[in-house]
Amino acid sequence: MPVSENGGGPVAALSLVSSTAGGLAVVNVDGVLDATTREQFADHLAQVVAEHGHHLILDLSGVTFMDSRALGLIVHHWQTCVDSGGRFALIGVRYSTSKVMWITGLAQRLPLFDSLDEALAALG
């Protein structure tokens, strides 16, 4: 596991892989979404939106932990996509690793789907 630059212990690894499906960008997120990885996550999402527009699916099935800062970034992209006439969905979200989504009530508002096929069918 990588060590932080200040020598203060291990840094959580984050893997972000982008592809396209049904005319939408799909970002597979694996690892921890927190203060240590927020900038990497934000930069990657900005690049994906710049390349593919405001049509975005985030696959969070590989997320091992999510904090409120990461959730705020996801909500920002959701609102930006919707406000721009784009399409947005989250897939593979698990309560055990993304409790903050339920604690804040956003799990009932965000477009959550179990699979990529379900999200693509709903977003048409």
Sine and cosine of phi, psi and omega as CSV:
sin_phi,cos_phi,sin_psi,cos_psi,sin_omega,cos_omega
0.00,0.00,0.68,-0.74,0.02,-1.00
-0.88,0.48,0.46,-0.89,0.04,-1.00
-0.96,-0.28,0.61,-0.79,0.00,-1.00
-0.89,0.45,0.42,-0.91,-0.05,-1.00
-0.88,0.47,-0.50,0.87,-0.02,-1.00
-1.00,0.04,0.10,1.00,0.03,-1.00
0.96,0.27,0.25,0.97,-0.10,-1.00
-1.00,0.04,0.45,0.89,0.05,-1.00
0.94,-0.34,-0.02,-1.00,-0.09,-1.00
-0.94,0.34,0.50,-0.86,0.06,-1.00
-0.95,-0.31,0.71,-0.71,0.01,-1.00
-0.92,0.38,0.70,-0.71,0.04,-1.00
-1.00,0.10,0.56,-0.83,0.05,-1.00
-0.72,-0.70,0.77,-0.63,0.05,-1.00
-0.91,-0.42,0.78,-0.63,0.00,-1.00
-0.80,-0.60,0.87,-0.49,-0.01,-1.00
-0.81,-0.58,0.78,-0.62,-0.04,-1.00
-0.94,-0.35,0.55,-0.84,0.07,-1.00
-0.50,-0.87,-0.11,-0.99,0.09,-1.00
-0.77,-0.64,0.49,-0.87,0.05,-1.00
-0.44,-0.90,0.79,-0.61,0.04,-1.00
0.85,0.53,0.52,0.86,0.00,-1.00
0.98,0.18,0.16,0.99,0.02,-1.00
-0.88,-0.47,0.52,-0.85,0.11,-0.99
-0.98,0.20,0.69,-0.72,0.04,-1.00
-0.87,-0.49,0.84,-0.55,0.03,-1.00
-0.93,-0.36,0.90,-0.44,0.08,-1.00
-1.00,0.02,0.85,-0.53,-0.04,-1.00
-0.94,-0.35,0.83,-0.56,0.04,-1.00
-0.79,-0.61,0.83,-0.55,0.05,-1.00
0.85,-0.53,-0.41,-0.91,-0.09,-1.00
-1.00,-0.09,0.75,-0.66,0.12,-0.99
-0.94,-0.33,0.99,-0.14,0.01,-1.00
-0.50,-0.87,-0.26,-0.97,-0.06,-1.00
-0.86,0.51,-0.50,0.87,-0.04,-1.00
-0.97,0.23,-0.35,0.94,-0.04,-1.00
-0.87,-0.49,-0.01,1.00,-0.08,-1.00
-0.85,0.53,-0.70,0.71,-0.04,-1.00
-0.90,0.44,-0.67,0.74,0.04,-1.00
-0.87,0.48,-0.70,0.71,0.01,-1.00
-0.89,0.45,-0.73,0.69,0.00,-1.00
-0.88,0.48,-0.71,0.71,-0.01,-1.00
-0.89,0.46,-0.68,0.73,-0.02,-1.00
-0.91,0.42,-0.71,0.70,0.01,-1.00
-0.89,0.46,-0.64,0.76,0.03,-1.00
-0.88,0.47,-0.66,0.75,0.02,-1.00
-0.91,0.42,-0.68,0.73,0.01,-1.00
-0.89,0.46,-0.70,0.71,0.01,-1.00
-0.90,0.43,-0.64,0.77,0.03,-1.00
-0.89,0.46,-0.59,0.81,-0.03,-1.00
-0.99,0.10,-0.57,0.82,-0.16,-0.99
-0.87,-0.49,-0.05,1.00,-0.03,-1.00
0.99,0.13,-0.20,-0.98,-0.13,-0.99
-1.00,-0.05,0.71,0.70,0.08,-1.00
-0.84,-0.54,0.97,-0.25,-0.26,-0.97
-0.63,-0.78,0.72,-0.69,0.15,-0.99
-0.85,-0.52,0.79,-0.61,0.08,-1.00
-0.96,-0.26,0.87,-0.50,0.06,-1.00
-1.00,-0.06,0.96,-0.26,-0.07,-1.00
-0.98,-0.18,0.28,0.96,-0.05,-1.00
-0.91,0.42,-0.38,0.93,0.01,-1.00
-0.99,-0.11,0.07,1.00,-0.01,-1.00
-0.96,0.28,0.76,-0.65,0.01,-1.00
-0.99,-0.16,-0.29,0.96,0.06,-1.00
-0.24,-0.97,0.61,-0.80,0.07,-1.00
-0.71,-0.71,0.73,-0.68,0.07,-1.00
-0.97,-0.25,0.01,-1.00,-0.08,-1.00
-0.92,0.39,-0.48,0.88,0.03,-1.00
-0.92,0.40,-0.68,0.73,0.04,-1.00
-0.91,0.42,-0.66,0.75,0.05,-1.00
-0.88,0.48,-0.65,0.76,0.05,-1.00
-0.86,0.50,-0.64,0.77,0.03,-1.00
-0.91,0.40,-0.66,0.75,0.04,-1.00
-0.90,0.44,-0.70,0.71,0.02,-1.00
-0.88,0.48,-0.66,0.75,0.04,-1.00
-0.85,0.53,-0.72,0.69,-0.01,-1.00
-0.93,0.37,-0.60,0.80,0.07,-1.00
-0.86,0.51,-0.77,0.64,-0.02,-1.00
-0.90,0.43,-0.66,0.75,0.01,-1.00
-0.89,0.45,-0.69,0.73,0.01,-1.00
-0.89,0.46,-0.75,0.66,-0.02,-1.00
-0.89,0.46,-0.71,0.70,-0.01,-1.00
-0.90,0.44,-0.43,0.90,-0.01,-1.00
-1.00,-0.06,0.10,0.99,-0.01,-1.00
0.98,0.18,0.26,0.96,-0.01,-1.00
-1.00,0.01,-0.07,-1.00,0.01,-1.00
-0.86,-0.51,0.58,-0.82,-0.09,-1.00
-0.54,-0.84,0.65,-0.76,0.07,-1.00
-0.44,-0.90,0.42,-0.91,0.13,-0.99
-0.90,-0.44,0.68,-0.73,0.05,-1.00
-0.79,-0.61,0.44,-0.90,0.08,-1.00
0.94,0.34,0.36,0.93,-0.02,-1.00
-0.97,0.26,0.76,-0.65,0.01,-1.00
-0.89,-0.45,0.69,-0.72,0.01,-1.00
-0.84,0.54,-0.67,0.75,-0.11,-0.99
-0.88,0.48,-0.44,0.90,-0.02,-1.00
-0.93,-0.37,-0.15,0.99,-0.06,-1.00
-0.74,-0.68,0.65,0.76,-0.07,-1.00
-0.81,0.59,-0.55,0.83,-0.03,-1.00
-0.84,0.54,-0.49,0.87,0.01,-1.00
-0.92,0.39,-0.58,0.82,0.02,-1.00
-0.99,0.14,-0.63,0.78,0.00,-1.00
-0.86,0.50,-0.63,0.78,-0.02,-1.00
-0.99,0.13,-0.18,0.98,-0.04,-1.00
1.00,0.07,-0.01,1.00,-0.05,-1.00
-0.96,0.29,-0.33,0.94,0.04,-1.00
-0.89,0.46,-0.45,0.89,0.02,-1.00
-1.00,0.09,-0.22,0.98,-0.06,-1.00
-0.95,-0.30,-0.58,0.81,-0.03,-1.00
-0.96,0.29,0.52,-0.85,0.02,-1.00
-0.97,0.22,0.99,-0.10,-0.04,-1.00
-0.97,-0.22,0.69,-0.73,0.04,-1.00
-0.69,-0.73,0.44,-0.90,-0.01,-1.00
-0.97,0.24,-0.56,0.83,-0.10,-0.99
-0.65,-0.76,0.25,-0.97,0.06,-1.00
-0.89,0.46,-0.67,0.74,0.01,-1.00
-0.87,0.50,-0.66,0.75,0.03,-1.00
-0.90,0.43,-0.67,0.74,0.00,-1.00
-0.91,0.42,-0.70,0.71,0.01,-1.00
-0.89,0.46,-0.64,0.76,0.03,-1.00
-0.90,0.44,-0.66,0.75,-0.04,-1.00
-0.95,0.30,-0.58,0.81,-0.05,-1.00
-1.00,0.10,-0.28,0.96,0.05,-1.00
0.65,0.76,0.00,0.00,0.00,0.00
